[in-house]
Amino acid sequence: MDFVKKHYEKILLSVVLLGLMGVLVFMLYLIPSDRQRLADIRLSIISHAVKPLDPLDLTRETNVSARLQSPYKLDFSTTNKLFNPVPWQRKADGMLIKGSQAGPTAAVVTKITPLCLILTLDSIEPTNEFGARYVISMERQAAVLPAQRGKRQHYASVGEKNETFTIADVNGSPGDPAQLKLILQLTDTGERATLSKDKPFRRTDGYAADLKYDLEGKKWQGQRIGADLKFAGDDNIIVAINQDTVILLARSNQKKTTLTYSPSP
């Protein structure tokens, strides 16, 4: 008993350690057994045949997608008059006509005239201490201001610059005007042009148009870009002219109309 009393703590610790060792040994058998049990359960579930899900019915979505690829085409101009009612217009003789036969599309271009820059060598002044002076006529038909469109003479020497050209070089002798050629450099484009006594220089800088509107008996001659033509109850502005078309812009709705010029054969 004295031994137990003296060593009871050691005896108790030994019992606890033996119990722990027993638990560890028991776990070595319990864990594999539990793993095997879980594996058996898993195999028993997976081994059963699983019925696949029925395929989704996407017919409705496919039909909607197909309709989006081919949208409806609605004509609100020729067949539907709800959004585009047809106006009626009275001709000069009092006859009523439908709007499809009136308006800017009924205007006709009768003539288109090129507007040119024309340079002409008129004469050569005698040579002085500054060299020869060349009298060159200049006609700017496309100028914005009417006062600048007429023919005007300019006196120029080699290297002297004005608002239109500079004489860059001279081929020939001023004493022989028939064989002399002036090499001009144009101020606006920088291009070079050859000018001689018998061959003026000509460049197209724009166009003017003659038009008519028979429904109201109106005619316009020599109209340029920016001209305001009043007909068909609207103001129509010329926004572009080239050698075969005139483009009008209606102030009321900003709609552009292209008129084609077909010269008579």
C-alpha positions as CSV (number, residue, x, y, z in Angstrom):
1,M,0.0,0.0,0.0
2,D,2.9,2.3,0.8
3,F,4.1,1.7,-2.8
4,V,0.7,2.7,-4.2
5,K,0.5,5.8,-2.0
6,K,4.0,6.9,-3.1
7,H,3.6,6.2,-6.8
8,Y,-0.2,6.6,-7.5
9,E,0.5,9.6,-9.9
10,K,2.8,7.5,-12.0
11,I,0.3,4.6,-12.0
12,L,-2.5,6.9,-13.0
13,L,-0.5,8.4,-15.8
14,S,0.5,4.9,-17.1
15,V,-3.2,3.9,-17.2
16,V,-4.1,7.0,-19.2
17,L,-1.2,6.4,-21.6
18,L,-2.3,2.8,-22.1
19,G,-5.8,3.9,-22.8
20,L,-4.6,6.3,-25.4
21,M,-2.5,3.7,-27.1
22,G,-5.5,1.4,-27.2
23,V,-7.6,4.2,-28.8
24,L,-4.9,4.7,-31.4
25,V,-4.8,1.0,-32.2
26,F,-8.6,0.9,-32.5
27,M,-8.5,3.9,-34.9
28,L,-6.1,2.0,-37.2
29,Y,-8.9,-0.6,-37.7
30,L,-11.8,1.9,-37.6
31,I,-10.7,4.3,-40.3
32,P,-10.2,1.7,-43.1
33,S,-13.5,0.1,-42.1
34,D,-15.3,3.4,-42.4
35,R,-13.6,4.2,-45.7
36,Q,-14.8,0.9,-47.1
37,R,-18.3,1.5,-45.8
38,L,-18.4,4.9,-47.6
39,A,-17.0,3.3,-50.8
40,D,-19.7,0.7,-50.7
41,I,-22.4,3.3,-50.3
42,R,-20.9,5.3,-53.2
43,L,-20.8,2.3,-55.5
44,S,-24.3,1.3,-54.7
45,I,-25.6,4.8,-55.7
46,I,-23.5,5.2,-58.9
47,S,-24.2,1.7,-60.1
48,H,-27.9,2.5,-60.5
49,A,-28.7,3.7,-64.1
50,V,-29.5,7.4,-64.1
51,K,-32.2,8.5,-66.6
52,P,-30.9,11.5,-68.6
53,L,-32.8,14.7,-68.7
54,D,-35.1,15.4,-71.5
55,P,-33.6,17.8,-74.1
56,L,-34.8,21.4,-73.8
57,D,-37.4,22.6,-76.2
58,L,-35.9,25.8,-77.8
59,T,-38.4,26.1,-80.6
60,R,-39.9,29.3,-79.4
61,E,-36.5,31.0,-78.9
62,T,-35.3,29.7,-82.3
63,N,-38.3,31.2,-84.0
64,V,-37.7,34.6,-82.3
65,S,-34.1,34.6,-83.4
66,A,-35.0,33.8,-87.0
67,R,-37.5,36.7,-87.0
68,L,-34.8,39.0,-85.8
69,Q,-32.6,38.0,-88.7
70,S,-35.3,38.9,-91.2
71,P,-37.0,42.0,-89.8
72,Y,-40.3,43.3,-91.2
73,K,-40.0,45.9,-93.9
74,L,-42.7,48.5,-93.6
75,D,-43.2,51.1,-96.3
76,F,-44.5,54.3,-94.8
77,S,-43.9,56.4,-97.9
78,T,-45.6,54.9,-101.0
79,T,-48.3,52.5,-99.6
80,N,-49.0,54.1,-96.2
81,K,-50.2,57.6,-96.1
82,L,-50.7,57.9,-92.3
83,F,-47.3,59.3,-91.7
84,N,-46.7,60.7,-95.2
85,P,-49.9,62.2,-96.4
86,V,-49.9,63.3,-100.0
87,P,-50.1,67.0,-100.5
88,W,-52.0,68.6,-103.4
89,Q,-50.6,71.6,-105.3
90,R,-52.3,73.9,-107.7
91,K,-50.4,74.5,-111.0
92,A,-50.2,77.9,-112.7
93,D,-53.2,77.1,-114.8
94,G,-55.3,76.2,-111.8
95,M,-55.1,72.4,-112.2
96,L,-54.5,70.3,-109.0
97,I,-51.8,67.7,-109.0
98,K,-50.6,65.2,-106.4
99,G,-47.5,65.9,-104.3
100,S,-45.6,63.1,-105.8
101,Q,-45.6,65.1,-109.1
102,A,-44.6,68.4,-107.4
103,G,-41.8,69.6,-105.1
104,P,-38.1,69.7,-105.6
105,T,-38.1,66.5,-107.6
106,A,-40.2,68.2,-110.3
107,A,-37.6,70.9,-110.9
108,V,-35.5,70.5,-114.0
109,V,-31.9,71.5,-114.7
110,T,-31.8,73.1,-118.2
111,K,-28.1,74.1,-118.3
112,I,-24.9,73.8,-116.4
113,T,-22.1,76.3,-117.2
114,P,-18.5,75.9,-116.0
115,L,-17.1,78.8,-114.0
116,C,-13.4,79.2,-114.9
117,L,-10.3,81.0,-114.0
118,I,-9.0,82.5,-117.2
119,L,-5.5,84.1,-117.6
120,T,-4.5,85.8,-120.9
121,L,-1.2,87.3,-121.9
122,D,-2.3,90.6,-123.5
123,S,0.9,92.4,-124.1
124,I,4.6,92.9,-123.0
125,E,5.8,96.3,-121.9
126,P,9.3,97.4,-122.9
127,T,12.1,96.2,-120.8
128,N,13.3,98.6,-118.1
129,E,15.7,98.5,-115.2
130,F,13.3,96.1,-113.4
131,G,13.0,93.8,-116.4
132,A,10.0,93.3,-118.7
133,R,6.5,94.0,-117.5
134,Y,3.8,91.5,-118.6
135,V,0.2,92.6,-119.0
136,I,-2.0,89.7,-118.0
137,S,-5.8,89.7,-118.0
138,M,-7.5,87.7,-115.2
139,E,-11.1,86.6,-115.2
140,R,-12.4,84.8,-112.0
141,Q,-15.8,83.7,-113.0
142,A,-16.4,81.6,-109.7
143,A,-15.6,84.6,-107.4
144,V,-18.1,85.1,-104.6
145,L,-18.4,88.9,-105.2
146,P,-19.8,89.9,-108.6
147,A,-17.3,92.7,-108.8
148,Q,-14.4,90.3,-108.8
149,R,-15.7,88.2,-111.7
150,G,-15.1,90.5,-114.6
151,K,-11.9,90.7,-116.7
152,R,-9.1,92.8,-115.1
153,Q,-5.6,93.5,-116.2
154,H,-2.5,93.0,-114.0
155,Y,1.0,94.2,-114.6
156,A,3.6,91.7,-113.3
157,S,7.3,91.0,-113.5
158,V,9.2,87.8,-112.8
159,G,9.0,86.9,-109.1
160,E,6.2,89.4,-108.4
161,K,3.3,87.9,-106.5
162,N,-0.4,88.8,-106.5
163,E,-3.5,87.2,-105.1
164,T,-3.8,84.8,-108.0
165,F,-0.3,84.0,-109.5
166,T,3.4,84.6,-109.5
167,I,5.5,84.6,-112.7
168,A,8.0,81.9,-111.8
169,D,10.0,81.7,-115.0
170,V,10.1,83.0,-118.6
171,N,10.9,80.8,-121.6
172,G,11.9,82.9,-124.6
173,S,12.7,86.5,-125.2
174,P,10.4,89.4,-124.4
175,G,11.3,90.8,-127.8
176,D,9.6,87.8,-129.5
177,P,6.1,87.6,-128.0
178,A,5.0,84.9,-130.4
179,Q,7.5,82.4,-129.0
180,L,7.5,83.6,-125.4
181,K,6.0,81.4,-122.7
182,L,5.4,82.4,-119.1
183,I,5.5,79.8,-116.3
184,L,3.0,80.8,-113.6
185,Q,2.7,79.4,-110.2
186,L,-0.9,79.7,-108.9
187,T,-1.3,81.1,-105.4
188,D,-4.2,79.0,-104.2
189,T,-3.0,75.5,-105.3
190,G,0.7,75.9,-105.9
191,E,0.4,74.3,-109.3
192,R,2.3,75.6,-112.3
193,A,0.7,76.8,-115.6
194,T,2.1,77.7,-119.0
195,L,0.8,81.0,-120.5
196,S,1.6,82.2,-124.0
197,K,0.3,84.9,-126.4
198,D,-1.9,82.5,-128.4
199,K,-2.8,80.0,-125.6
200,P,-4.6,81.4,-122.5
201,F,-4.7,79.4,-119.3
202,R,-8.2,78.1,-118.3
203,R,-9.2,76.2,-115.1
204,T,-12.7,75.2,-114.0
205,D,-13.3,76.4,-110.4
206,G,-17.0,75.8,-110.2
207,Y,-20.4,75.7,-112.0
208,A,-23.5,77.7,-112.4
209,A,-26.9,76.2,-113.3
210,D,-30.1,77.2,-115.1
211,L,-33.3,75.6,-113.6
212,K,-37.0,75.7,-114.2
213,Y,-40.1,74.7,-112.3
214,D,-42.9,74.3,-114.8
215,L,-45.7,73.7,-112.3
216,E,-45.4,77.4,-111.3
217,G,-43.9,78.7,-114.5
218,K,-40.6,79.7,-112.7
219,K,-37.2,79.9,-114.3
220,W,-33.8,80.7,-112.8
221,Q,-30.6,81.4,-114.8
222,G,-26.9,81.4,-113.7
223,Q,-27.7,80.1,-110.1
224,R,-24.7,79.3,-107.9
225,I,-24.1,77.4,-104.7
226,G,-26.0,79.1,-101.9
227,A,-28.8,80.4,-104.2
228,D,-32.3,80.3,-102.6
229,L,-35.0,79.1,-104.9
230,K,-38.6,79.6,-103.7
231,F,-41.1,77.2,-105.2
232,A,-43.6,74.5,-104.1
233,G,-44.3,76.4,-100.9
234,D,-40.7,76.1,-99.6
235,D,-37.2,77.6,-99.8
236,N,-34.8,75.3,-101.6
237,I,-31.1,76.1,-101.3
238,I,-28.5,75.0,-103.9
239,V,-25.8,73.2,-101.8
240,A,-23.8,71.7,-104.6
241,I,-23.3,71.9,-108.3
242,N,-21.0,69.8,-110.5
243,Q,-20.9,69.1,-114.2
244,D,-24.0,66.8,-114.3
245,T,-25.9,67.3,-111.0
246,V,-27.5,69.9,-108.8
247,I,-28.3,69.2,-105.1
248,L,-31.1,71.2,-103.4
249,L,-31.7,71.4,-99.7
250,A,-35.3,72.1,-98.4
251,R,-35.3,74.5,-95.5
252,S,-38.5,73.0,-94.0
253,N,-37.2,69.4,-93.4
254,Q,-33.5,69.6,-94.4
255,K,-34.1,67.0,-97.1
256,K,-31.7,66.9,-100.0
257,T,-32.8,66.3,-103.6
258,T,-30.4,65.5,-106.4
259,L,-31.3,66.8,-109.9
260,T,-29.5,65.2,-112.8
261,Y,-28.6,67.3,-115.8
262,S,-29.1,65.6,-119.2
263,P,-28.0,67.9,-122.0
264,S,-29.8,67.7,-125.3
265,P,-27.9,65.7,-127.9
